[in-house]
Every structure is written in structure tokens, then in C-alpha cells.
């Protein structure tokens, strides 16, 4: 599954972020590519880069996460409603 986060980055811009393929931990796929291409068509800034759970937890605490979802062959596009990190449940980003 590919994990996507639509958030307001630390520079105050809305951004769709996902891991890049360079690390080898994420497999390429048509669903992932389709989400990225559609976001770009909608003029959403897309970043494919390495990012950390600490960045995500900080963004959730600062209420900058707008949406989180997973994509993949088995998952298609599935919303994520809760993130649990080290026993702490973070669902503050729900609209």
C-alpha cells in the first residue's frame, strides 16, 4: 500500500505527499500513478520524498493534516481515519 497525506506543509502550502520510489520500499503501481497524475491535473502540489512519522505526528498536532489515505491494488483508495504511533492515537485531522 502507498500512503498519502494531504496537508498544509510548514511553509503554509497545501501539498500531497507520498514516499518516492527511490528508496525501494514503495512499489510503483497504476493506482499510485493515477492519484499523483490526477492531483497534478487539479493543480495540487505533489511531493514524492522521504518523510518521517515525526513530521506527520507534528502536523497532526498542529492540525495541518487535511486527509490521509492509502492506495494500492488491494486497497484501491482507502481513507485513513486514525493513526496510532507508539500507543498514541492521533485522529485530530478529521474534518
PEVENWO-V822602 format. One record per residue. N is the residue number from 1. PHI is phi in degrees with one decimal (999 if undefined). Layout:
n	phi
N	PHI
N	PHI
This chain:
n	phi
1	999
2	-97.6
3	-104.3
4	-119.1
5	-130.8
6	-103.8
7	-143.3
8	-100.7
9	-72.2
10	-67.8
11	-91.0
12	86.6
13	-102.7
14	-71.8
15	-152.0
16	-101.1
17	-121.7
18	-152.2
19	-66.4
20	-79.4
21	-85.9
22	-65.0
23	-71.8
24	81.9
25	-91.6
26	-113.4
27	-88.4
28	-69.7
29	-167.7
30	-67.8
31	-66.8
32	-58.4
33	-61.5
34	-64.2
35	-62.4
36	-63.4
37	-64.2
38	-64.6
39	-59.3
40	-63.4
41	-63.3
42	-83.9
43	65.0
44	-89.9
45	-69.0
46	-113.2
47	-119.0
48	-111.7
49	-157.3
50	-74.0
51	-141.5
52	-115.0
53	-61.8
54	-66.2
55	-63.0
56	-66.8
57	-61.2
58	-62.8
59	-63.4
60	-63.4
61	-61.0
62	-88.7
63	56.9
64	-100.4
65	-85.6
66	-94.4
67	-162.7
68	-140.2
69	-156.7
70	-114.6
71	-130.2
72	163.5
73	-58.0
74	-81.5
75	-95.6
76	54.8
77	-128.6
78	-124.6
79	-66.1
80	-112.4
81	-102.5
82	-141.5
83	-120.7
84	-112.1
85	-129.7
86	54.4
87	81.6
88	-101.0
89	-88.3
90	-119.6
91	-126.5
92	-68.1
93	-84.5
94	-61.9
95	-82.1
